[in-house]
Amino acid sequence: MKEMQFSVDIHATKARVWDTLWQDETLREWANIIDPGTYMVGDLKEGSEIQFISSENGYGVTSLVEKLTVNEFLRLRHRADTQEKGERERENEWTGGAEVYSLFEEGGITTLTVAFNVPPNLEEYFTINFPKALEQVKILAERSK
């Protein structure tokens, strides 16, 4: 897998950006750009497992919340690729990869940086679509100030 990293500056508090990332309604809006119909199942708590599942194709990933500091940092470790809304495992395209969200606020601007491992065959897709997803996070967070 290849590590990719993207950042965006958002005119909102890091608490507002955090909420935009992880509240169900707004998560569905920005994550939809990456994988249509994506939603999260589980509690975002350190040591717990969560799933990101696409309602359109039923594919998803089960991830361990390795490290969490609310409003500042989240590291996920992808443990299993799934299908059928998380019911069955599938090829290990994402398994073992990490996904890290970091938020830093200064002067009313929060810099959101996301770093993650991506399978080589999806590198171009994420290069195009992940910045669009972050732009949607920015729009949602700034609109809700």
Secondary structure as a PSIPRED ss2 file (coil, helix, strand):
# PSIPRED VFORMAT (PSIPRED V4.0)

   1 M C   1.000  0.000  0.000
   2 K E   0.000  0.000  1.000
   3 E E   0.000  0.000  1.000
   4 M E   0.000  0.000  1.000
   5 Q E   0.000  0.000  1.000
   6 F E   0.000  0.000  1.000
   7 S E   0.000  0.000  1.000
   8 V E   0.000  0.000  1.000
   9 D E   0.000  0.000  1.000
  10 I E   0.000  0.000  1.000
  11 H C   1.000  0.000  0.000
  12 A C   1.000  0.000  0.000
  13 T C   1.000  0.000  0.000
  14 K H   0.000  1.000  0.000
  15 A H   0.000  1.000  0.000
  16 R H   0.000  1.000  0.000
  17 V H   0.000  1.000  0.000
  18 W H   0.000  1.000  0.000
  19 D H   0.000  1.000  0.000
  20 T H   0.000  1.000  0.000
  21 L H   0.000  1.000  0.000
  22 W H   0.000  1.000  0.000
  23 Q C   1.000  0.000  0.000
  24 D H   0.000  1.000  0.000
  25 E H   0.000  1.000  0.000
  26 T H   0.000  1.000  0.000
  27 L H   0.000  1.000  0.000
  28 R H   0.000  1.000  0.000
  29 E H   0.000  1.000  0.000
  30 W H   0.000  1.000  0.000
  31 A H   0.000  1.000  0.000
  32 N H   0.000  1.000  0.000
  33 I H   0.000  1.000  0.000
  34 I H   0.000  1.000  0.000
  35 D C   1.000  0.000  0.000
  36 P C   1.000  0.000  0.000
  37 G C   1.000  0.000  0.000
  38 T E   0.000  0.000  1.000
  39 Y E   0.000  0.000  1.000
  40 M E   0.000  0.000  1.000
  41 V E   0.000  0.000  1.000
  42 G C   1.000  0.000  0.000
  43 D C   1.000  0.000  0.000
  44 L C   1.000  0.000  0.000
  45 K C   1.000  0.000  0.000
  46 E C   1.000  0.000  0.000
  47 G C   1.000  0.000  0.000
  48 S C   1.000  0.000  0.000
  49 E E   0.000  0.000  1.000
  50 I E   0.000  0.000  1.000
  51 Q E   0.000  0.000  1.000
  52 F E   0.000  0.000  1.000
  53 I E   0.000  0.000  1.000
  54 S E   0.000  0.000  1.000
  55 S C   1.000  0.000  0.000
  56 E C   1.000  0.000  0.000
  57 N C   1.000  0.000  0.000
  58 G C   1.000  0.000  0.000
  59 Y C   1.000  0.000  0.000
  60 G E   0.000  0.000  1.000
  61 V E   0.000  0.000  1.000
  62 T E   0.000  0.000  1.000
  63 S E   0.000  0.000  1.000
  64 L E   0.000  0.000  1.000
  65 V E   0.000  0.000  1.000
  66 E E   0.000  0.000  1.000
  67 K E   0.000  0.000  1.000
  68 L E   0.000  0.000  1.000
  69 T E   0.000  0.000  1.000
  70 V C   1.000  0.000  0.000
  71 N C   1.000  0.000  0.000
  72 E C   1.000  0.000  0.000
  73 F E   0.000  0.000  1.000
  74 L E   0.000  0.000  1.000
  75 R E   0.000  0.000  1.000
  76 L E   0.000  0.000  1.000
  77 R E   0.000  0.000  1.000
  78 H E   0.000  0.000  1.000
  79 R E   0.000  0.000  1.000
  80 A E   0.000  0.000  1.000
  81 D E   0.000  0.000  1.000
  82 T E   0.000  0.000  1.000
  83 Q E   0.000  0.000  1.000
  84 E C   1.000  0.000  0.000
  85 K C   1.000  0.000  0.000
  86 G C   1.000  0.000  0.000
  87 E C   1.000  0.000  0.000
  88 R E   0.000  0.000  1.000
  89 E E   0.000  0.000  1.000
  90 R C   1.000  0.000  0.000
  91 E C   1.000  0.000  0.000
  92 N C   1.000  0.000  0.000
  93 E C   1.000  0.000  0.000
  94 W C   1.000  0.000  0.000
  95 T C   1.000  0.000  0.000
  96 G C   1.000  0.000  0.000
  97 G C   1.000  0.000  0.000
  98 A E   0.000  0.000  1.000
  99 E E   0.000  0.000  1.000
 100 V E   0.000  0.000  1.000
 101 Y E   0.000  0.000  1.000
 102 S E   0.000  0.000  1.000
 103 L E   0.000  0.000  1.000
 104 F E   0.000  0.000  1.000
 105 E E   0.000  0.000  1.000
 106 E E   0.000  0.000  1.000
 107 G C   1.000  0.000  0.000
 108 G C   1.000  0.000  0.000
 109 I E   0.000  0.000  1.000
 110 T E   0.000  0.000  1.000
 111 T E   0.000  0.000  1.000
 112 L E   0.000  0.000  1.000
 113 T E   0.000  0.000  1.000
 114 V E   0.000  0.000  1.000
 115 A E   0.000  0.000  1.000
 116 F E   0.000  0.000  1.000
 117 N E   0.000  0.000  1.000
 118 V E   0.000  0.000  1.000
 119 P C   1.000  0.000  0.000
 120 P H   0.000  1.000  0.000
 121 N H   0.000  1.000  0.000
 122 L H   0.000  1.000  0.000
 123 E H   0.000  1.000  0.000
 124 E H   0.000  1.000  0.000
 125 Y H   0.000  1.000  0.000
 126 F H   0.000  1.000  0.000
 127 T H   0.000  1.000  0.000
 128 I H   0.000  1.000  0.000
 129 N H   0.000  1.000  0.000
 130 F H   0.000  1.000  0.000
 131 P H   0.000  1.000  0.000
 132 K H   0.000  1.000  0.000
 133 A H   0.000  1.000  0.000
 134 L H   0.000  1.000  0.000
 135 E H   0.000  1.000  0.000
 136 Q H   0.000  1.000  0.000
 137 V H   0.000  1.000  0.000
 138 K H   0.000  1.000  0.000
 139 I H   0.000  1.000  0.000
 140 L H   0.000  1.000  0.000
 141 A H   0.000  1.000  0.000
 142 E H   0.000  1.000  0.000
 143 R H   0.000  1.000  0.000
 144 S C   1.000  0.000  0.000
 145 K C   1.000  0.000  0.000
